[in-house]
Amino acid sequence: MARDAHVLARYLRLKLHFEAYVLHTRTSSIVTIGGFEGPNDPGAERVAQQLAQLRQQVIAEKGSDLLQLYTPPLAMAIPRP
């Protein structure tokens, strides 16, 4: 699971040019995309649209949602010291 998350994040960064990070918890690994000022940041909407297109492309080509993206994407606040 952790290895898969790193492989996906690397693919998103190198091939699709997304800003991607991996978050590991005790029970799962989550790939996050982007860094924005807030949920209303215009860049967040642009990335959400790009991910929706990517998801539809994968579903059309592979017959299932292999990426398992949150729809709509979830904005998560990052704690600052």
Secondary structure per residue as TSV (DSSP state, phi and psi in degrees):
chain	resnum	aa	ss	phi	psi
A	1	M	-	360.0	-49.9
A	2	A	H	-63.2	-41.7
A	3	R	H	-63.6	-42.0
A	4	D	H	-59.9	-40.0
A	5	A	H	-62.9	-42.5
A	6	H	H	-67.1	-37.9
A	7	V	H	-63.7	-45.3
A	8	L	H	-63.4	-46.2
A	9	A	H	-60.6	-41.8
A	10	R	H	-63.0	-43.4
A	11	Y	H	-61.3	-46.1
A	12	L	H	-60.9	-38.7
A	13	R	H	-72.4	-52.1
A	14	L	H	-79.9	-41.2
A	15	K	T	-92.6	-35.5
A	16	L	T	-108.7	-4.7
A	17	H	-	62.4	34.7
A	18	F	-	-89.9	153.6
A	19	E	-	-85.4	105.6
A	20	A	E	-123.7	142.7
A	21	Y	E	-134.2	158.9
A	22	V	E	-115.6	131.3
A	23	L	E	-114.0	120.8
A	24	H	E	-101.5	132.9
A	25	T	-	-116.3	-178.0
A	26	R	S	-66.0	-28.0
A	27	T	S	-116.7	-7.3
A	28	S	-	-159.9	171.2
A	29	S	E	-125.9	135.9
A	30	I	E	-123.6	132.8
A	31	V	E	-96.0	125.3
A	32	T	E	-110.2	152.7
A	33	I	E	-129.2	128.5
A	34	G	-	90.6	165.9
A	35	G	-	-143.0	116.1
A	36	F	-	-131.3	160.1
A	37	E	S	-71.2	-23.2
A	38	G	S	174.2	176.5
A	39	P	T	-64.9	-19.8
A	40	N	T	-95.0	5.2
A	41	D	-	-60.9	128.7
A	42	P	H	-56.4	-31.3
A	43	G	H	-65.2	-33.2
A	44	A	H	-65.3	-42.2
A	45	E	H	-65.8	-40.5
A	46	R	H	-61.9	-45.4
A	47	V	H	-65.5	-39.3
A	48	A	H	-60.2	-41.0
A	49	Q	H	-66.7	-41.8
A	50	Q	H	-62.7	-40.9
A	51	L	H	-67.9	-37.3
A	52	A	H	-62.5	-42.3
A	53	Q	H	-64.8	-42.5
A	54	L	H	-62.0	-44.0
A	55	R	H	-59.5	-47.5
A	56	Q	H	-62.4	-38.2
A	57	Q	H	-63.6	-45.2
A	58	V	H	-64.2	-43.2
A	59	I	H	-62.0	-42.5
A	60	A	H	-65.2	-39.7
A	61	E	H	-79.6	-39.6
A	62	K	H	-104.9	-14.2
A	63	G	S	83.5	1.2
A	64	S	S	-155.5	167.1
A	65	D	-	-88.4	80.1
A	66	L	T	-65.0	-29.0
A	67	L	T	-79.2	-22.6
A	68	Q	-	51.8	53.6
A	69	L	-	-78.9	146.3
A	70	Y	-	-70.0	133.3
A	71	T	S	-127.8	114.6
A	72	P	S	-72.8	163.1
A	73	P	-	-58.0	148.2
A	74	L	-	-97.0	131.2
A	75	A	-	-87.1	132.1
A	76	M	-	-125.6	129.9
A	77	A	-	-76.4	138.0
A	78	I	-	-101.3	121.2
A	79	P	-	-62.2	138.9
A	80	R	-	-114.7	140.4
A	81	P	-	-68.6	360.0
